[in-house]
Amino acid sequence: MEKTILDFQLSNKFEQYESHMIAEEQQSMFNEMGVKTFYIGKSLDDLQRATVIFQGPENVLYDIFMNPETKSIVEASGLIYAGPK
């Protein structure tokens, strides 16, 4: 197991991102992957910036964020995708 901390820009408002992340469908996907979300926080200076702390199997989140085939899933939350093109 490893912890992953992500700090990133959003294409939408934090509240929209947070709603997506805590939705039952998203949480079911995380559960199937063995991923727990420990923290979802917003920047006080930039309402389109978020920090999230996850815990899951080694490389599972890295693989999702670095795989161009999962780009649409990543972007659906509002996270601005910065992985391979």
DSSP file (Angstrom, degrees, kcal/mol; ACC not computed):
  #  RESIDUE AA STRUCTURE BP1 BP2  ACC     N-H-->O    O-->H-N    N-H-->O    O-->H-N    TCO  KAPPA ALPHA  PHI   PSI    X-CA   Y-CA   Z-CA
    1    1 A M              0   0    0      0, 0.0     2,-0.3     0, 0.0    54,-0.0   0.000 360.0 360.0 360.0 145.7    0.0    0.0    0.0
    2    2 A E  E     -A   56   0A   0     54,-2.8    54,-2.3     2,-0.0     2,-0.4  -0.981 360.0-127.0-141.0 155.2    1.1    3.5   -0.7
    3    3 A K  E     -A   55   0A   0     -2,-0.3     2,-0.4    52,-0.2    52,-0.2  -0.838  22.1-162.8 -99.9 140.8   -0.2    7.0   -0.1
    4    4 A T  E     -A   54   0A   0     50,-2.4    50,-2.8    -2,-0.4     2,-0.5  -0.990   3.4-162.0-125.8 129.3   -0.5    9.4   -3.0
    5    5 A I  E     -A   53   0A   0     -2,-0.4     2,-0.4    48,-0.2    48,-0.2  -0.956   9.7-171.0-112.9 123.2   -0.9   13.2   -2.6
    6    6 A L  E     -A   52   0A   0     46,-2.8    46,-2.5    -2,-0.5     2,-0.4  -0.947  10.0-177.8-115.9 133.7   -2.2   15.1   -5.7
    7    7 A D  E     +A   51   0A   0     -2,-0.4     2,-0.3    44,-0.2    44,-0.2  -0.993  28.0 147.5-127.4 121.3   -2.2   18.9   -6.0
    8    8 A F  E     -A   50   0A   0     42,-2.4    42,-2.5    -2,-0.4     2,-0.2  -0.956  46.5 -98.8-154.7 163.7   -3.8   20.1   -9.2
    9    9 A Q  E     -A   49   0A   0     -2,-0.3    71,-2.4    71,-0.2     2,-0.3  -0.572  35.2-142.1 -84.2 151.3   -5.8   22.6  -11.1
   10   10 A L  B     -C   79   0B   0     38,-3.1    69,-0.2    69,-0.2     4,-0.1  -0.856  14.9-149.2-114.0 149.9   -9.5   22.1  -11.9
   11   11 A S  S    S+     0   0    0     67,-3.4     2,-0.2    -2,-0.3    68,-0.1   0.507  90.4  33.3 -89.9  -7.2  -11.5   22.9  -15.0
   12   12 A N  S    S-     0   0    0     66,-0.4     2,-0.2     1,-0.1    -2,-0.1  -0.633 105.8 -66.8-130.1-171.5  -14.5   23.5  -12.8
   13   13 A K    >>  -     0   0    0     -2,-0.2     4,-2.0     1,-0.1     3,-0.6  -0.489  44.6-114.0 -81.0 154.7  -15.2   24.7   -9.2
   14   14 A F  H 3> S+     0   0    0     33,-1.4     4,-3.2     1,-0.2     5,-0.2   0.888 114.9  58.3 -55.0 -42.5  -14.0   22.8   -6.2
   15   15 A E  H 3> S+     0   0    0      1,-0.2     4,-2.1     2,-0.2    -1,-0.2   0.866 106.4  48.7 -59.8 -37.1  -17.5   22.0   -5.1
   16   16 A Q  H <> S+     0   0    0     -3,-0.6     4,-2.0     2,-0.2    -1,-0.2   0.912 112.6  48.2 -67.8 -42.2  -18.2   20.3   -8.4
   17   17 A Y  H  X S+     0   0    0     -4,-2.0     4,-2.4     2,-0.2    -2,-0.2   0.939 111.6  49.4 -61.7 -47.5  -15.0   18.3   -8.2
   18   18 A E  H  X S+     0   0    0     -4,-3.2     4,-2.1     1,-0.2    -2,-0.2   0.906 108.9  52.6 -60.9 -42.8  -15.8   17.3   -4.6
   19   19 A S  H  X S+     0   0    0     -4,-2.1     4,-0.7    -5,-0.2    -1,-0.2   0.907 110.5  48.5 -59.3 -42.3  -19.3   16.2   -5.5
   20   20 A H  H >< S+     0   0    0     -4,-2.0     3,-0.7    57,-0.2     6,-0.3   0.924 111.5  49.9 -62.3 -44.8  -17.9   14.0   -8.2
   21   21 A M  H 3< S+     0   0    0     -4,-2.4    -2,-0.2     1,-0.2    -1,-0.2   0.829 114.0  42.7 -67.9 -33.2  -15.4   12.5   -5.9
   22   22 A I  H 3< S+     0   0    0     -4,-2.1    -1,-0.2    -5,-0.2    -2,-0.2   0.490  86.7 119.9 -93.8  -1.6  -17.8   11.6   -3.2
   23   23 A A  S <X S-     0   0    0     -4,-0.7     4,-2.6    -3,-0.7     5,-0.2  -0.287  75.1-117.3 -62.0 147.6  -20.5   10.3   -5.5
   24   24 A E  H  > S+     0   0    0      1,-0.2     4,-2.4     2,-0.2     5,-0.2   0.872 113.2  53.3 -55.1 -42.6  -21.5    6.6   -5.0
   25   25 A E  H  > S+     0   0    0      2,-0.2     4,-1.9     1,-0.2    -1,-0.2   0.914 111.3  45.3 -62.1 -43.7  -20.3    5.6   -8.5
   26   26 A Q  H  > S+     0   0    0     -6,-0.3     4,-2.3     1,-0.2    -2,-0.2   0.917 113.1  49.7 -66.5 -42.9  -16.9    7.1   -8.0
   27   27 A Q  H  X S+     0   0    0     -4,-2.6     4,-2.6     1,-0.2    -2,-0.2   0.863 108.2  54.1 -65.6 -34.9  -16.5    5.6   -4.5
   28   28 A S  H  X S+     0   0    0     -4,-2.4     4,-2.3    -5,-0.2    -1,-0.2   0.912 108.2  49.8 -62.7 -42.6  -17.6    2.2   -5.9
   29   29 A M  H  X S+     0   0    0     -4,-1.9     4,-1.5     2,-0.2    -2,-0.2   0.930 111.7  48.1 -62.0 -45.0  -14.8    2.4   -8.5
   30   30 A F  H  X>S+     0   0    0     -4,-2.3     5,-3.0     1,-0.2     4,-0.8   0.914 110.0  52.6 -61.4 -42.4  -12.3    3.3   -5.8
   31   31 A N  H ><5S+     0   0    0     -4,-2.6     3,-0.9     1,-0.2    -1,-0.2   0.909 107.2  51.6 -60.3 -42.7  -13.5    0.4   -3.7
   32   32 A E  H 3<5S+     0   0    0     -4,-2.3    -1,-0.2     1,-0.2    -2,-0.2   0.831 112.3  46.9 -62.3 -32.0  -13.0   -2.0   -6.5
   33   33 A M  H 3<5S-     0   0    0     -4,-1.5    -1,-0.2    -3,-0.2    -2,-0.2   0.560 115.9-115.7 -85.1  -9.7   -9.5   -0.7   -7.0
   34   34 A G  T <<5 +     0   0    0     -3,-0.9     2,-0.4    -4,-0.8    -3,-0.2   0.761  67.2 144.4  79.1  26.1   -8.7   -0.9   -3.3
   35   35 A V      < -     0   0    0     -5,-3.0     2,-0.4    21,-0.2    -1,-0.3  -0.838  32.6-164.6-105.4 134.3   -8.3    2.9   -3.0
   36   36 A K  E     -B   55   0A   0     19,-3.1    19,-2.3    -2,-0.4     2,-0.6  -0.931  14.4-140.2-113.2 140.3   -9.3    5.0    0.0
   37   37 A T  E     +B   54   0A   0     -2,-0.4    17,-0.2    17,-0.2     3,-0.1  -0.897  22.8 174.0 -98.8 119.4   -9.7    8.7   -0.1
   38   38 A F  E     +     0   0A   0     15,-3.0     2,-0.3    -2,-0.6    16,-0.2   0.761  64.1  11.9 -94.4 -29.4   -8.4   10.3    3.1
   39   39 A Y  E     -B   53   0A   0     14,-1.3    14,-2.1     2,-0.0     2,-0.4  -0.983  46.4-176.6-155.5 135.0   -8.6   14.0    2.3
   40   40 A I  E     +B   52   0A   0     -2,-0.3     2,-0.3    12,-0.2    12,-0.2  -0.950  28.0 169.0-130.5 111.9  -10.2   16.3   -0.4
   41   41 A G  E     -B   51   0A   0     10,-3.2    10,-2.6    -2,-0.4     2,-0.3  -0.908  24.7-139.2-129.6 153.9   -9.2   19.9    0.2
   42   42 A K  E     -B   50   0A   0     -2,-0.3     2,-0.3     8,-0.2     8,-0.2  -0.766  26.8-108.3-108.6 155.3   -9.5   23.2   -1.6
   43   43 A S        -     0   0    0      6,-1.8     6,-0.2     3,-0.6   -29,-0.1  -0.579  15.2-147.6 -75.4 139.3   -7.0   26.0   -1.9
   44   44 A L  S    S+     0   0    0     -2,-0.3     3,-0.2     1,-0.2    -1,-0.1   0.719 100.1  43.4 -78.3 -20.9   -7.9   29.1    0.0
   45   45 A D  S    S+     0   0    0      1,-0.3     2,-0.4     2,-0.0    -1,-0.2   0.691 120.4  35.6 -95.5 -22.6   -6.2   31.2   -2.7
   46   46 A D    >   -     0   0    0      3,-0.1     3,-1.3     1,-0.1    -3,-0.6  -0.912  59.7-162.4-140.6 106.4   -7.5   29.5   -5.8
   47   47 A L  T 3  S+     0   0    0     -2,-0.4   -33,-1.4     1,-0.3   -32,-0.1   0.537  92.4  59.0 -69.6  -4.8  -11.0   28.0   -6.0
   48   48 A Q  T 3  S+     0   0    0    -35,-0.2   -38,-3.1   -34,-0.1     2,-0.4  -0.131  91.3  85.7-113.7  36.3  -10.0   25.9   -9.0
   49   49 A R  E <   -A    9   0A   0     -3,-1.3    -6,-1.8   -40,-0.3     2,-0.3  -0.997  54.2-178.3-135.1 139.6   -7.2   24.1   -7.2
   50   50 A A  E     -AB   8  42A   0    -42,-2.5   -42,-2.4    -2,-0.4     2,-0.4  -0.947  17.9-153.4-137.1 156.1   -7.5   20.9   -5.1
   51   51 A T  E     -AB   7  41A   0    -10,-2.6   -10,-3.2    -2,-0.3     2,-0.4  -1.000  18.0-177.1-127.7 132.5   -5.4   18.6   -3.0
   52   52 A V  E     -AB   6  40A   0    -46,-2.5   -46,-2.8    -2,-0.4     2,-0.5  -0.988  14.2-155.5-132.1 139.8   -6.3   15.0   -2.5
   53   53 A I  E     +AB   5  39A   0    -14,-2.1   -15,-3.0    -2,-0.4   -14,-1.3  -0.972  20.1 177.7-116.6 122.6   -4.7   12.2   -0.4
   54   54 A F  E     -AB   4  37A   0    -50,-2.8   -50,-2.4    -2,-0.5     2,-0.4  -0.803  17.1-157.2-116.5 158.0   -5.4    8.6   -1.5
   55   55 A Q  E     +AB   3  36A   0    -19,-2.3   -19,-3.1    -2,-0.3   -52,-0.2  -0.994  35.3 122.7-133.2 135.0   -4.2    5.2   -0.2
   56   56 A G  E     -A    2   0A   0    -54,-2.3   -54,-2.8    -2,-0.4   -21,-0.2  -0.962  60.2 -41.0-169.0-178.2   -4.1    2.2   -2.4
   57   57 A P  S >  S-     0   0    0      0, 0.0     3,-1.8     0, 0.0     4,-0.5  -0.201  81.5 -75.2 -57.2 150.6   -2.1   -0.6   -3.9
   58   58 A E  T 3  S-     0   0    0      1,-0.3    -3,-0.0     2,-0.1   -55,-0.0  -0.223 112.0  -4.2 -53.6 130.6    1.3    0.3   -5.2
   59   59 A N  T 3> S+     0   0    0     -3,-0.1     4,-2.8     1,-0.1    -1,-0.3   0.356  93.4 119.8  69.4  -0.8    1.2    2.2   -8.5
   60   60 A V  H <> S+     0   0    0     -3,-1.8     4,-1.4     1,-0.2    -2,-0.1   0.931  82.5  37.3 -62.2 -44.5   -2.6    1.9   -9.0
   61   61 A L  H  > S+     0   0    0     -4,-0.5     4,-2.5     2,-0.2     5,-0.2   0.888 115.0  54.7 -74.5 -37.7   -3.1    5.7   -9.0
   62   62 A Y  H  > S+     0   0    0      1,-0.2     4,-1.9     2,-0.2    -2,-0.2   0.928 107.6  51.1 -57.1 -45.3    0.0    6.4  -10.9
   63   63 A D  H  X S+     0   0    0     -4,-2.8     4,-0.9     1,-0.2    -1,-0.2   0.879 110.3  48.8 -62.1 -38.8   -1.1    4.0  -13.6
   64   64 A I  H  < S+     0   0    0     -4,-1.4     3,-0.3    -5,-0.2     6,-0.2   0.930 115.5  42.7 -66.4 -45.4   -4.5    5.8  -13.9
   65   65 A F  H  < S+     0   0    0     -4,-2.5    -2,-0.2     1,-0.2    -1,-0.2   0.729 117.9  44.7 -77.0 -21.2   -3.0    9.2  -14.1
   66   66 A M  H  < S+     0   0    0     -4,-1.9    -1,-0.2    -5,-0.2    -2,-0.2   0.541  91.1  92.9 -99.2  -7.6   -0.2    8.3  -16.5
   67   67 A N    ><  -     0   0    0     -4,-0.9     3,-1.9    -3,-0.3     4,-0.2  -0.779  62.8-153.9 -91.8 115.3   -2.2    6.2  -18.9
   68   68 A P  G >  S+     0   0    0      0, 0.0     3,-1.2     0, 0.0     4,-0.3   0.762  92.9  66.8 -58.0 -23.8   -3.6    8.2  -21.9
   69   69 A E  G 3  S+     0   0    0      1,-0.2     3,-0.3     2,-0.1     4,-0.1   0.716 100.7  47.9 -71.0 -19.7   -6.5    5.7  -22.2
   70   70 A T  G <> S+     0   0    0     -3,-1.9     4,-2.2    -6,-0.2     3,-0.4   0.285  79.1 107.4-101.7   9.8   -7.9    6.8  -18.8
   71   71 A K  H <> S+     0   0    0     -3,-1.2     4,-2.8     1,-0.2     5,-0.2   0.894  77.0  52.3 -53.9 -44.8   -7.6   10.5  -19.7
   72   72 A S  H  > S+     0   0    0     -4,-0.3     4,-1.4    -3,-0.3    -1,-0.2   0.856 109.2  49.9 -64.6 -34.4  -11.4   10.9  -20.1
   73   73 A I  H  > S+     0   0    0     -3,-0.4     4,-0.6     2,-0.2    -1,-0.2   0.920 112.8  46.7 -67.6 -43.9  -12.0    9.3  -16.7
   74   74 A V  H ><>S+     0   0    0     -4,-2.2     3,-1.0     1,-0.2     5,-0.8   0.933 114.2  46.9 -63.1 -47.1   -9.5   11.7  -15.0
   75   75 A E  H ><5S+     0   0    0     -4,-2.8     3,-1.3     1,-0.2    -1,-0.2   0.745  96.1  74.0 -70.0 -23.2  -10.9   14.7  -16.8
   76   76 A A  H 3<5S+     0   0    0     -4,-1.4    -1,-0.2     1,-0.3    -2,-0.2   0.789  93.5  54.8 -61.2 -27.2  -14.6   13.8  -16.0
   77   77 A S  T <<5S-     0   0    0     -3,-1.0    -1,-0.3    -4,-0.6   -57,-0.2   0.698 123.1-104.4 -77.7 -19.7  -13.9   14.9  -12.4
   78   78 A G  T < 5S+     0   0    0     -3,-1.3   -67,-3.4     1,-0.4   -66,-0.4   0.262  74.7 141.0 109.3  -9.1  -12.7   18.3  -13.4
   79   79 A L  B   < -C   10   0B   0     -5,-0.8     2,-0.8   -69,-0.2    -1,-0.4  -0.485  57.9-121.9 -66.4 132.0   -9.1   17.6  -12.9
   80   80 A I        -     0   0    0    -71,-2.4   -71,-0.2    -2,-0.2     2,-0.2  -0.692  31.1-127.2 -79.6 113.8   -6.9   19.1  -15.6
   81   81 A Y        +     0   0    0     -2,-0.8    -1,-0.1     1,-0.1   -10,-0.0  -0.410  36.7 168.9 -67.9 126.3   -5.1   16.2  -17.1
   82   82 A A        +     0   0    0     -2,-0.2    -1,-0.1   -17,-0.1     3,-0.1   0.095  41.3 109.0-124.6  21.3   -1.3   16.7  -17.2
   83   83 A G  S    S-     0   0    0      1,-0.2   -17,-0.2   -18,-0.1   -16,-0.1  -0.038  82.2 -44.7 -84.1-168.3   -0.3   13.1  -18.1
   84   84 A P              0   0    0      0, 0.0    -1,-0.2     0, 0.0    -3,-0.0  -0.223 360.0 360.0 -58.7 148.8    1.2   11.9  -21.4
   85   85 A K              0   0    0     -3,-0.1    -2,-0.0   -14,-0.0    -3,-0.0   0.419 360.0 360.0 -97.7 360.0   -0.6   13.1  -24.5
